Structures are given as C-alpha cells and as structure tokens.
Amino acid sequence: MTKIEIIMALTAGMSIAWAAIVTIYALQAIKKHKAKAAYYQQPKVQCEIARHVLKNKWYTDGGEVFK
C-alpha cells in the first residue's frame, strides 16, 4: 500500500468511527428527551403542574399553562 492509500484508509476509518459515535449520542439524547416528554404528558403530572401554577397565581391574565 502506498502512503496515499494508508491515509485514505485511516481517514475513512476515522470518519466511520466519528459517524458511529455521533449517531449513538444522538439516539441516546432522543431516548432521554422522549422519556422526559412522556413524563410530562401523564395526567397526574399535568394536574400537579396546574395546581402549582394556580397556587403561585401565575397566568392571572387568563394565559394557558399547557399549549
């Protein structure tokens, strides 16, 4: 193998490794955010948030807590 072929192989290997790392990180971040969104969509949690908002007198001008 020539130097160019070695450099090209190393560059390709590094690119594939970088793409794999970024993909794994992104999938983990998506999974984490989906879990957080699912938590806030539970009716019990929404009721607790609404009670907190009413207790602290937020949105006294008629705004919406959940949109």
Backbone bond lengths (Angstrom), bond angles and torsions (degrees), N, CA, C in turn:
res aa  C-N    CA-C-N  psi(-1)  N-CA   C-N-CA  omega(-1)  CA-C   N-CA-C  phi
1 M - - - 1.447 - - 1.526 109.46 -
2 T 1.294 113.81 143.25 1.449 118.40 178.45 1.524 109.67 -88.36
3 K 1.318 114.53 172.52 1.464 118.94 179.86 1.524 111.69 -61.93
4 I 1.331 116.28 -39.94 1.467 120.53 -179.46 1.525 110.01 -62.52
5 E 1.328 117.63 -43.04 1.464 120.89 -179.61 1.527 111.02 -65.00
6 I 1.311 117.25 -38.22 1.464 121.25 178.37 1.527 110.22 -66.37
7 I 1.338 115.89 -45.00 1.466 120.20 178.93 1.526 110.10 -62.34
8 M 1.319 117.50 -43.04 1.460 121.32 179.62 1.534 110.65 -64.27
9 A 1.326 117.69 -40.88 1.460 121.10 179.33 1.528 110.56 -65.95
10 L 1.330 117.77 -42.53 1.460 121.21 178.34 1.527 111.02 -65.34
11 T 1.318 116.56 -40.97 1.461 120.42 178.57 1.529 110.71 -63.92
12 A 1.308 116.54 -43.18 1.469 120.49 178.35 1.525 110.44 -63.45
13 G 1.315 116.61 -43.14 1.461 120.85 178.82 1.517 112.16 -62.50
14 M 1.326 116.34 -43.50 1.460 120.34 178.56 1.534 111.02 -65.86
15 S 1.318 117.11 -38.56 1.465 121.16 178.93 1.527 111.01 -64.90
16 I 1.311 116.22 -42.66 1.466 120.08 178.88 1.523 110.41 -65.33
17 A 1.333 116.88 -43.15 1.469 120.43 178.88 1.532 110.46 -62.99
18 W 1.324 117.29 -43.39 1.470 121.41 179.02 1.520 110.59 -61.96
19 A 1.332 116.99 -44.51 1.466 121.09 179.87 1.531 110.59 -62.92
20 A 1.315 117.05 -40.23 1.460 120.33 178.92 1.526 111.06 -65.16
21 I 1.310 117.54 -43.10 1.469 121.35 179.76 1.522 110.65 -63.56
22 V 1.314 117.50 -45.42 1.465 121.37 179.63 1.527 110.48 -63.56
23 T 1.322 117.48 -41.00 1.463 121.41 179.69 1.526 110.91 -64.25
24 I 1.317 117.28 -44.57 1.464 120.69 178.95 1.523 110.54 -62.98
25 Y 1.315 117.57 -43.59 1.463 121.22 178.38 1.527 111.15 -61.43
26 A 1.329 116.46 -43.97 1.462 120.74 -179.35 1.526 111.11 -64.47
27 L 1.318 117.87 -41.85 1.461 120.83 178.97 1.529 111.30 -63.41
28 Q 1.320 116.90 -39.97 1.468 120.28 177.51 1.521 111.00 -66.06
29 A 1.324 117.70 -40.85 1.462 121.27 178.91 1.532 110.75 -64.65
30 I 1.319 117.47 -41.54 1.459 121.56 178.44 1.523 110.39 -63.22
31 K 1.323 116.47 -43.78 1.463 120.75 179.05 1.531 110.83 -61.37
32 K 1.323 116.67 -42.16 1.465 121.44 179.90 1.531 110.77 -63.86
33 H 1.325 117.52 -44.80 1.457 121.23 -177.63 1.528 112.05 -71.08
34 K 1.342 116.93 -33.09 1.468 119.53 176.06 1.523 110.14 -65.89
35 A 1.331 116.96 -39.21 1.467 120.53 178.32 1.524 110.42 -64.54
36 K 1.333 116.72 -41.05 1.466 120.62 179.11 1.537 110.43 -65.28
37 A 1.317 117.52 -42.55 1.466 121.09 178.92 1.527 110.55 -64.62
38 A 1.325 117.10 -40.28 1.471 120.64 178.90 1.528 110.61 -63.96
39 Y 1.316 116.69 -36.73 1.469 120.40 178.30 1.527 110.41 -61.97
40 Y 1.315 117.14 -46.74 1.457 120.79 -177.66 1.523 113.05 -72.94
41 Q 1.329 118.46 -15.18 1.457 121.44 178.33 1.524 112.42 -85.64
42 Q 1.316 117.80 -7.23 1.466 120.31 179.02 1.526 109.34 -68.86
43 P 1.344 117.36 135.05 1.472 120.20 -178.31 1.536 113.10 -58.38
44 K 1.317 117.21 -37.51 1.463 120.01 -179.00 1.534 110.96 -63.97
45 V 1.309 116.43 -42.13 1.463 121.07 179.68 1.526 110.23 -67.27
46 Q 1.325 117.67 -40.21 1.458 120.44 178.88 1.524 111.01 -63.90
47 C 1.324 116.23 -37.26 1.472 119.21 177.34 1.527 110.97 -65.78
48 E 1.326 116.55 -40.14 1.467 119.80 178.15 1.528 110.93 -63.38
49 I 1.320 116.82 -41.40 1.462 120.80 178.90 1.530 109.68 -64.67
50 A 1.341 116.85 -43.46 1.472 120.57 -179.88 1.527 110.58 -63.02
51 R 1.344 117.00 -40.40 1.464 119.80 178.05 1.518 110.59 -63.01
52 H 1.321 116.63 -41.43 1.462 121.25 179.02 1.528 110.62 -62.45
53 V 1.321 116.20 -42.24 1.466 121.00 -179.69 1.524 110.16 -64.07
54 L 1.335 116.31 -44.65 1.463 119.63 -179.96 1.525 111.34 -67.11
55 K 1.323 116.45 -38.48 1.459 120.76 -179.61 1.525 111.12 -62.76
56 N 1.319 116.30 -39.54 1.455 121.24 -177.61 1.528 113.24 -91.25
57 K 1.328 116.04 5.41 1.472 123.33 176.48 1.529 113.51 56.02
58 W 1.342 115.32 42.11 1.458 120.15 172.94 1.517 107.39 -81.32
59 Y 1.273 117.62 158.96 1.461 124.30 176.22 1.533 111.17 54.86
60 T 1.301 117.23 45.38 1.465 120.41 178.06 1.531 111.61 -72.19
61 D 1.326 117.02 -11.95 1.455 120.21 179.32 1.528 112.26 -90.85
62 G 1.337 118.16 11.22 1.450 121.82 176.47 1.517 114.71 92.18
63 G 1.331 118.12 14.29 1.462 120.73 178.81 1.509 111.78 -69.48
64 E 1.324 116.49 167.95 1.456 121.73 -178.76 1.522 109.41 -97.91
65 V 1.343 115.48 140.89 1.456 120.39 175.09 1.522 109.24 -81.86
66 F 1.334 115.99 -45.83 1.467 121.24 179.70 1.519 108.13 -110.96
67 K 1.316 115.50 131.56 1.464 119.34 179.03 1.505 109.23 -117.38
